[in-house]
Amino acid sequence: MTLTEEYPEGLGSTVPQIASALPDDAAVIAKLAFGATREDAFSARIDALKASGRDQFVLAGAETHVCLLQTALGLRERGETVYLVADACASRRAADREGAIERMKTCGVACVTTEMVLFEWLERKDSPAFAEILELVR
């Protein structure tokens, strides 16, 4: 997992509720470019993830029409498979969010929902995490 923070010195770091839920091997990358692929540290992280066999990128977060859009487009320019978790994205104005989602779709980004992602990753009802996931989505 990779988390980016846009200008944390001025805008603040990730809220503790999210930061504390990150897995131990998560990378937190501070950035100034709106599109994370324009940051060397993020590009290096993507290369490392691809080398480990990861070939899909799932995006969620704030400022859908700025940071998520530009990151998704940058990943697509690199030829990556990109999924946007549409119900886990936000913009201050609904029209900005909706416009960004529509643009991403036309550029080959697949739009999915949180439940779609959770159950695709879970794969089976007899998974040990099934009950926990079920509680989250009910």
N, C-alpha and C positions, 0 to 999 in steps of 0.2 A: 504494500500500500504506500502511496505517495500523497502527501498533503502539501499544497502550496499556500503560502501566505503572501498576499499583496501588501508590500511596504509595511511590515509589522512595526517598524519604529514609529510610524505616524498613525497607522490605522489600528494597531494593537495586534496581539498574537491570537491564535486560535483559542476559543473559549475552553475553559477547563473540562467541561462536560464532554467535549469531543476529544481534546488532547489526551485525557485519561483513558479513553476507550481505544486508542490506537494500539495496534499490535507492537511488540517489542522491535520488530524489524522494519517498522514504518520509517520512511524518510520524510522530514519536514524541510521544505525548501522555501526560503524567503526569495521574493522576486520583485522586480520593478517593472518588467515588461508585462503587459496585459496578457499576452499569449505566452504560456509557460515554455513552449518549445523554443522561444527566443532566449532562454536562460541556459547557460552552459551546464549548470548543475542538474537541471531537469532533463536536458538531452542526454547527459551521461547516465542518469537514473533510468531513462527509457531504454537506452542501449543495454544496460546491465539486466534489466527485466527481460528484454527480448533474448539475451544470451542465456538466461535461465529457463527459457521455454515459454514465457508469457507472450501471448500474441494478440491480446485484446485489451483495450483500455476503456474503463468505465468511469465516466465523469459525473460529478454532482457538485453542487455548491452555490455560491452567491454570484451575483452579477452575470447572469446567463448571457446577456447581450454584449458583455465586454470580455471578461476573463475566460469564461467557459467557451464562448463562441470562438475567440481567437486561438485558444488552446486546441479545441476540436479541429479547427481548420488547419492548424499547424501539424497536428498528428495526421490528418488526412493527406496533407502535402507530402508527408514522409511515407505514405502508403499504408498507414496503420488502420486497423479495424477499431472503430470508435463507437461506443454506446453512451448515450446521454440518458441519465435517470431523470426523466422529465418532472416527476413529482417530488424530486429532491433538489430542485433548482429554483432560484428566485432572482427577481429583479425588482427594483423599486416600483416600476410601472408594468402593469400586465401586458401592455402593447409591446414593450421592449422584450419581455420574456418570450411572448408568443412569436414575435418577428424573428428572434434569434433561433428558436426551435425550428421554425419553418425553413430558415436559411440553412441550418445544419442538415436538415432532412434532405434538401436539394443537393447538398454537397456530400452525401453518402454516409452521414452519421445516423445510426439506428437509434430511435427514441424508444425507451423502455420505461417500465415503472419499477418502483422499489420491490414490490411483491414479485414481479417477474424475475428480477435479479436474485432475490433471496432464494426462491424456489429452484431456479436454474443451478445456483451454486450448491444448494442442499441436495438435489437430485433424487432423494429417496425419502419416503415416509418413515422408514425404520432408522434413519440417521439419528445419532444421539442428540443433535441440535434441533430436531423437528419440533418438540414441545416448546422450546424457548422461542423459536421463530414464530410458531403459531400464536403465542401470547403477544408478540410484538405486532402482528398484523390484525388481530381481532379488534 
